[in-house]
Amino acid sequence: MFYFYILHCKDGALYCGSTNNIQNRQNRHNSGKGSVYVRTHGGGEIVYQETYNTLGDAMRREIQVKKWPRTKKENLIKGLKP
């Protein structure tokens, strides 16, 4: 099982990522061992996730959502139509 996720950084930034272990990934982000982007934004909390059968599918979704404006990402997190 693979995941696409959105992490809400402590400074308010939104980070999109993909992983095969969602809890481990959040722990890595918050311990400073995750991405450089999240490390510079102070860690955070995963506020949205989707499940996929392959890493490729999760990464395609990550690439798609990364291109969206912030308001569209916020609507996705809230469960509204993006």
DRENZAFI-671722 format. One record per atom (N, C-alpha, C, O): atom name; x, y, z. Coordinates in Angstrom, 3 decimals. Layout:
BEGIN
+------+----------+----------+----------+
| atom |       c1 |       c2 |       c3 |
+------+----------+----------+----------+
|   CA |        X |        Y |        Z |
...
+------+----------+----------+----------+
! end
This chain:
BEGIN
+------+----------+----------+----------+
| atom |       c1 |       c2 |       c3 |
+------+----------+----------+----------+
|    N |    0.834 |   -1.172 |    0.000 |
|   CA |    0.000 |    0.000 |    0.000 |
|    C |    0.889 |    1.249 |    0.000 |
|    O |    1.896 |    1.305 |    0.706 |
|    N |    0.505 |    2.239 |   -0.795 |
|   CA |    1.263 |    3.483 |   -0.918 |
|    C |    0.330 |    4.665 |   -0.699 |
|    O |   -0.884 |    4.558 |   -0.878 |
|    N |    0.906 |    5.775 |   -0.314 |
|   CA |    0.106 |    6.934 |    0.069 |
|    C |    0.599 |    8.209 |   -0.612 |
|    O |    1.798 |    8.424 |   -0.790 |
|    N |   -0.357 |    9.032 |   -0.981 |
|   CA |   -0.112 |   10.444 |   -1.298 |
|    C |   -0.589 |   11.193 |   -0.069 |
|    O |   -1.629 |   10.853 |    0.496 |
|    N |    0.153 |   12.207 |    0.356 |
|   CA |   -0.258 |   12.942 |    1.551 |
|    C |    0.045 |   14.430 |    1.413 |
|    O |    0.861 |   14.857 |    0.596 |
|    N |   -0.646 |   15.194 |    2.242 |
|   CA |   -0.366 |   16.623 |    2.386 |
|    C |   -0.046 |   16.860 |    3.852 |
|    O |   -0.811 |   16.492 |    4.743 |
|    N |    1.097 |   17.480 |    4.079 |
|   CA |    1.550 |   17.804 |    5.422 |
|    C |    1.411 |   19.309 |    5.623 |
|    O |    1.858 |   20.098 |    4.791 |
|    N |    0.792 |   19.698 |    6.726 |
|   CA |    0.654 |   21.116 |    7.074 |
|    C |    1.828 |   21.465 |    7.979 |
|    O |    1.895 |   21.029 |    9.128 |
|    N |    2.746 |   22.255 |    7.447 |
|   CA |    3.955 |   22.621 |    8.188 |
|    C |    3.617 |   23.598 |    9.307 |
|    O |    2.597 |   24.286 |    9.267 |
|    N |    4.484 |   23.643 |   10.294 |
|   CA |    4.262 |   24.505 |   11.454 |
|    C |    4.185 |   25.978 |   11.086 |
|    O |    3.560 |   26.763 |   11.799 |
|    N |    4.812 |   26.362 |    9.984 |
|   CA |    4.754 |   27.772 |    9.570 |
|    C |    3.591 |   28.037 |    8.612 |
|    O |    3.468 |   29.141 |    8.081 |
|    N |    2.735 |   27.031 |    8.386 |
|   CA |    1.564 |   27.206 |    7.533 |
|    C |    1.716 |   26.708 |    6.111 |
|    O |    0.730 |   26.640 |    5.378 |
|    N |    2.926 |   26.358 |    5.702 |
|   CA |    3.145 |   25.849 |    4.347 |
|    C |    2.507 |   24.469 |    4.194 |
|    O |    2.359 |   23.730 |    5.167 |
|    N |    2.133 |   24.134 |    2.958 |
|   CA |    1.604 |   22.812 |    2.646 |
|    C |    2.625 |   22.060 |    1.817 |
|    O |    3.142 |   22.589 |    0.833 |
|    N |    2.920 |   20.823 |    2.211 |
|   CA |    3.897 |   19.992 |    1.522 |
|    C |    3.204 |   18.734 |    1.022 |
|    O |    2.499 |   18.071 |    1.783 |
|    N |    3.396 |   18.402 |   -0.241 |
|   CA |    2.836 |   17.187 |   -0.829 |
|    C |    3.936 |   16.145 |   -0.961 |
|    O |    5.060 |   16.456 |   -1.356 |
|    N |    3.595 |   14.896 |   -0.623 |
|   CA |    4.572 |   13.828 |   -0.733 |
|    C |    3.907 |   12.483 |   -0.955 |
|    O |    2.681 |   12.377 |   -0.979 |
|    N |    4.729 |   11.457 |   -1.117 |
|   CA |    4.237 |   10.091 |   -1.259 |
|    C |    5.169 |    9.164 |   -0.494 |
|    O |    6.359 |    9.442 |   -0.346 |
|    N |    4.612 |    8.058 |   -0.008 |
|   CA |    5.368 |    7.131 |    0.830 |
|    C |    4.686 |    5.772 |    0.884 |
|    O |    3.554 |    5.618 |    0.425 |
|    N |    5.379 |    4.792 |    1.446 |
|   CA |    4.756 |    3.494 |    1.681 |
|    C |    4.448 |    3.284 |    3.165 |
|    O |    3.851 |    2.272 |    3.532 |
|    N |    4.848 |    4.230 |    4.021 |
|   CA |    4.600 |    4.130 |    5.462 |
|    C |    4.284 |    5.527 |    5.986 |
|    O |    5.188 |    6.310 |    6.279 |
|    N |    3.015 |    5.826 |    6.101 |
|   CA |    2.576 |    7.191 |    6.414 |
|    C |    3.032 |    7.657 |    7.799 |
|    O |    3.478 |    8.795 |    7.947 |
|    N |    2.925 |    6.791 |    8.820 |
|   CA |    3.315 |    7.192 |   10.169 |
|    C |    4.822 |    7.406 |   10.272 |
|    O |    5.279 |    8.376 |   10.878 |
|    N |    5.583 |    6.502 |    9.682 |
|   CA |    7.035 |    6.651 |    9.680 |
|    C |    7.452 |    7.931 |    8.968 |
|    O |    8.386 |    8.607 |    9.398 |
|    N |    6.767 |    8.261 |    7.888 |
|   CA |    7.118 |    9.470 |    7.128 |
|    C |    6.872 |   10.721 |    7.960 |
|    O |    7.699 |   11.634 |    7.965 |
|    N |    5.745 |   10.772 |    8.662 |
|   CA |    5.487 |   11.941 |    9.504 |
|    C |    6.542 |   12.037 |   10.604 |
|    O |    7.032 |   13.127 |   10.899 |
|    N |    6.891 |   10.916 |   11.204 |
|   CA |    7.934 |   10.921 |   12.244 |
|    C |    9.270 |   11.414 |   11.689 |
|    O |    9.972 |   12.184 |   12.344 |
|    N |    9.617 |   10.969 |   10.485 |
|   CA |   10.877 |   11.416 |    9.864 |
|    C |   10.855 |   12.921 |    9.591 |
|    O |   11.843 |   13.617 |    9.822 |
|    N |    9.724 |   13.410 |    9.099 |
|   CA |    9.614 |   14.854 |    8.860 |
|    C |    9.825 |   15.626 |   10.161 |
|    O |   10.534 |   16.632 |   10.182 |
|    N |    9.216 |   15.159 |   11.230 |
|   CA |    9.284 |   15.901 |   12.490 |
|    C |   10.588 |   15.703 |   13.255 |
|    O |   10.882 |   16.459 |   14.181 |
|    N |   11.368 |   14.701 |   12.882 |
|   CA |   12.669 |   14.505 |   13.528 |
|    C |   13.788 |   15.204 |   12.755 |
|    O |   14.953 |   15.151 |   13.149 |
|    N |   13.419 |   15.863 |   11.643 |
|   CA |   14.413 |   16.559 |   10.840 |
|    C |   15.109 |   15.674 |    9.831 |
|    O |   16.078 |   16.101 |    9.203 |
|    N |   14.632 |   14.434 |    9.657 |
|   CA |   15.257 |   13.499 |    8.722 |
|    C |   14.449 |   13.342 |    7.438 |
|    O |   14.801 |   12.530 |    6.582 |
|    N |   13.377 |   14.104 |    7.295 |
|   CA |   12.570 |   14.043 |    6.080 |
|    C |   13.126 |   14.993 |    5.039 |
|    O |   14.340 |   15.173 |    4.942 |
|    N |   12.269 |   15.586 |    4.280 |
|   CA |   12.701 |   16.473 |    3.202 |
|    C |   13.299 |   17.772 |    3.739 |
|    O |   12.959 |   18.227 |    4.831 |
|    N |   14.175 |   18.342 |    2.966 |
|   CA |   14.784 |   19.626 |    3.328 |
|    C |   13.701 |   20.702 |    3.423 |
|    O |   13.748 |   21.561 |    4.304 |
|    N |   12.730 |   20.651 |    2.517 |
|   CA |   11.647 |   21.651 |    2.528 |
|    C |   10.929 |   21.648 |    3.875 |
|    O |   10.762 |   22.704 |    4.485 |
|    N |   10.508 |   20.487 |    4.343 |
|   CA |    9.777 |   20.406 |    5.609 |
|    C |   10.683 |   20.784 |    6.777 |
|    O |   10.239 |   21.432 |    7.724 |
|    N |   11.927 |   20.388 |    6.713 |
|   CA |   12.875 |   20.735 |    7.775 |
|    C |   12.990 |   22.249 |    7.928 |
|    O |   13.049 |   22.757 |    9.048 |
|    N |   13.021 |   22.965 |    6.815 |
|   CA |   13.144 |   24.427 |    6.882 |
|    C |   11.838 |   25.106 |    7.284 |
|    O |   11.833 |   26.280 |    7.653 |
|    N |   10.733 |   24.367 |    7.212 |
|   CA |    9.434 |   24.927 |    7.591 |
|    C |    8.970 |   24.415 |    8.957 |
|    O |    7.833 |   24.669 |    9.355 |
|    N |    9.825 |   23.706 |    9.668 |
|   CA |    9.563 |   23.356 |   11.056 |
|    C |    8.797 |   22.077 |   11.317 |
|    O |    8.242 |   21.912 |   12.403 |
|    N |    8.746 |   21.166 |   10.360 |
|   CA |    7.971 |   19.939 |   10.575 |
|    C |    6.488 |   20.219 |   10.451 |
|    O |    6.097 |   21.284 |    9.973 |
|    N |    5.657 |   19.279 |   10.873 |
|   CA |    4.230 |   19.499 |   10.780 |
|    C |    3.418 |   18.242 |   10.998 |
|    O |    3.882 |   17.274 |   11.599 |
|    N |    2.186 |   18.277 |   10.492 |
|   CA |    1.236 |   17.189 |   10.689 |
|    C |    0.594 |   16.822 |    9.359 |
|    O |    0.216 |   17.699 |    8.582 |
|    N |    0.472 |   15.527 |    9.098 |
|   CA |   -0.216 |   15.077 |    7.892 |
|    C |   -1.706 |   15.312 |    8.091 |
|    O |   -2.320 |   14.766 |    9.009 |
|    N |   -2.279 |   16.137 |    7.211 |
|   CA |   -3.678 |   16.521 |    7.349 |
|    C |   -4.570 |   15.905 |    6.273 |
|    O |   -5.792 |   16.049 |    6.313 |
|    N |   -3.946 |   15.213 |    5.307 |
|   CA |   -4.719 |   14.593 |    4.230 |
|    C |   -3.917 |   13.441 |    3.652 |
|    O |   -2.695 |   13.526 |    3.527 |
|    N |   -4.611 |   12.357 |    3.299 |
|   CA |   -3.935 |   11.236 |    2.647 |
|    C |   -4.898 |   10.471 |    1.760 |
|    O |   -6.104 |   10.425 |    2.005 |
|    N |   -4.326 |    9.865 |    0.715 |
|   CA |   -5.041 |    8.982 |   -0.191 |
|    C |   -4.208 |    7.713 |   -0.326 |
|    O |   -2.981 |    7.760 |   -0.241 |
|    N |   -4.873 |    6.581 |   -0.537 |
|   CA |   -4.206 |    5.289 |   -0.641 |
|    C |   -4.169 |    4.823 |   -2.093 |
|    O |   -5.141 |    4.980 |   -2.832 |
|    N |   -3.032 |    4.247 |   -2.493 |
|   CA |   -2.841 |    3.741 |   -3.852 |
|    C |   -2.195 |    2.364 |   -3.816 |
|    O |   -1.530 |    2.010 |   -2.842 |
|    N |   -2.389 |    1.595 |   -4.871 |
|   CA |   -1.807 |    0.257 |   -4.962 |
|    C |   -0.339 |    0.271 |   -5.364 |
|    O |    0.400 |   -0.660 |   -5.044 |
|    N |    0.091 |    1.322 |   -6.066 |
|   CA |    1.483 |    1.397 |   -6.509 |
|    C |    2.086 |    2.745 |   -6.136 |
|    O |    1.380 |    3.746 |   -6.006 |
|    N |    3.393 |    2.749 |   -5.967 |
|   CA |    4.099 |    4.002 |   -5.683 |
|    C |    3.970 |    4.950 |   -6.865 |
|    O |    3.852 |    6.161 |   -6.680 |
|    N |    3.992 |    4.411 |   -8.072 |
|   CA |    3.852 |    5.249 |   -9.257 |
|    C |    2.542 |    6.023 |   -9.266 |
|    O |    2.520 |    7.202 |   -9.620 |
|    N |    1.448 |    5.369 |   -8.877 |
|   CA |    0.152 |    6.053 |   -8.815 |
|    C |    0.160 |    7.154 |   -7.761 |
|    O |   -0.349 |    8.249 |   -8.002 |
|    N |    0.732 |    6.870 |   -6.601 |
|   CA |    0.814 |    7.877 |   -5.537 |
|    C |    1.674 |    9.058 |   -5.980 |
|    O |    1.342 |   10.208 |   -5.695 |
|    N |    2.760 |    8.784 |   -6.664 |
|   CA |    3.646 |    9.856 |   -7.124 |
|    C |    2.995 |   10.688 |   -8.228 |
|    O |    3.203 |   11.899 |   -8.290 |
|    N |    2.218 |   10.059 |   -9.088 |
|   CA |    1.497 |   10.813 |  -10.121 |
|    C |    0.519 |   11.783 |   -9.480 |
|    O |    0.385 |   12.925 |   -9.921 |
|    N |   -0.171 |   11.322 |   -8.429 |
|   CA |   -1.106 |   12.193 |   -7.716 |
|    C |   -0.349 |   13.333 |   -7.035 |
|    O |   -0.800 |   14.478 |   -7.051 |
|    N |    0.793 |   13.019 |   -6.441 |
|   CA |    1.628 |   14.046 |   -5.805 |
|    C |    2.005 |   15.126 |   -6.812 |
|    O |    1.870 |   16.316 |   -6.527 |
|    N |    2.472 |   14.723 |   -7.973 |
|   CA |    2.872 |   15.677 |   -9.014 |
|    C |    1.687 |   16.526 |   -9.451 |
|    O |    1.824 |   17.731 |   -9.663 |
|    N |    0.518 |   15.892 |   -9.586 |
|   CA |   -0.684 |   16.620 |   -9.992 |
|    C |   -1.050 |   17.690 |   -8.965 |
|    O |   -1.260 |   18.850 |   -9.320 |
|    N |   -1.127 |   17.301 |   -7.700 |
|   CA |   -1.581 |   18.227 |   -6.657 |
|    C |   -0.545 |   19.316 |   -6.381 |
|    O |   -0.919 |   20.438 |   -6.039 |
|    N |    0.735 |   19.017 |   -6.518 |
|   CA |    1.769 |   20.035 |   -6.310 |
|    C |    1.592 |   21.226 |   -7.241 |
|    O |    1.986 |   22.342 |   -6.903 |
|    N |    1.010 |   21.002 |   -8.397 |
|   CA |    0.804 |   22.082 |   -9.367 |
|    C |   -0.399 |   22.963 |   -9.037 |
|    O |   -0.550 |   24.047 |   -9.600 |
|    N |   -1.238 |   22.509 |   -8.144 |
|   CA |   -2.453 |   23.247 |   -7.802 |
|    C |   -2.139 |   24.482 |   -6.958 |
|    O |   -1.145 |   24.506 |   -6.232 |
|    N |   -2.987 |   25.504 |   -7.055 |
|   CA |   -2.842 |   26.648 |   -6.145 |
|    C |   -3.235 |   26.229 |   -4.724 |
|    O |   -3.930 |   25.232 |   -4.530 |
|    N |   -2.793 |   26.983 |   -3.764 |
|   CA |   -3.042 |   26.664 |   -2.348 |
|    C |   -4.520 |   26.486 |   -2.041 |
|    O |   -4.888 |   25.565 |   -1.312 |
|    N |   -5.371 |   27.344 |   -2.576 |
|   CA |   -6.805 |   27.258 |   -2.266 |
|    C |   -7.394 |   25.923 |   -2.711 |
|    O |   -8.258 |   25.371 |   -2.030 |
|    N |   -6.944 |   25.411 |   -3.825 |
|   CA |   -7.434 |   24.120 |   -4.314 |
|    C |   -6.969 |   22.989 |   -3.388 |
|    O |   -7.729 |   22.059 |   -3.117 |
|    N |   -5.733 |   23.065 |   -2.906 |
|   CA |   -5.232 |   22.073 |   -1.947 |
|    C |   -6.022 |   22.146 |   -0.640 |
|    O |   -6.366 |   21.116 |   -0.060 |
|    N |   -6.305 |   23.354 |   -0.182 |
|   CA |   -7.076 |   23.520 |    1.058 |
|    C |   -8.474 |   22.928 |    0.915 |
|    O |   -8.988 |   22.319 |    1.853 |
|    N |   -9.091 |   23.102 |   -0.251 |
|   CA |  -10.412 |   22.510 |   -0.485 |
|    C |  -10.338 |   20.985 |   -0.459 |
|    O |  -11.238 |   20.337 |    0.075 |
|    N |   -9.303 |   20.414 |   -1.015 |
|   CA |   -9.115 |   18.974 |   -0.984 |
|    C |   -9.000 |   18.491 |    0.461 |
|    O |   -9.620 |   17.494 |    0.830 |
|    N |   -8.226 |   19.178 |    1.264 |
|   CA |   -8.058 |   18.833 |    2.686 |
|    C |   -9.397 |   18.902 |    3.411 |
|    O |   -9.695 |   18.041 |    4.238 |
|    N |  -10.197 |   19.900 |    3.116 |
|   CA |  -11.501 |   20.097 |    3.767 |
|    C |  -12.567 |   19.139 |    3.258 |
|    O |  -13.667 |   19.080 |    3.807 |
|    N |  -12.245 |   18.392 |    2.212 |
|   CA |  -13.227 |   17.462 |    1.647 |
|    C |  -14.168 |   18.101 |    0.658 |
|    O |  -15.186 |   17.514 |    0.291 |
|    N |  -13.830 |   19.313 |    0.220 |
|   CA |  -14.634 |   20.016 |   -0.764 |
|    C |  -14.116 |   19.677 |   -2.164 |
|    O |  -12.988 |   19.212 |   -2.322 |
|    N |  -14.934 |   19.910 |   -3.153 |
|   CA |  -14.480 |   19.671 |   -4.516 |
|    C |  -13.362 |   20.652 |   -4.840 |
|    O |  -13.559 |   21.865 |   -4.757 |
|    N |  -12.176 |   20.134 |   -5.215 |
|   CA |  -11.034 |   21.024 |   -5.477 |
|    C |  -11.219 |   21.957 |   -6.628 |
|    O |  -10.324 |   22.745 |   -6.934 |
+------+----------+----------+----------+
! end
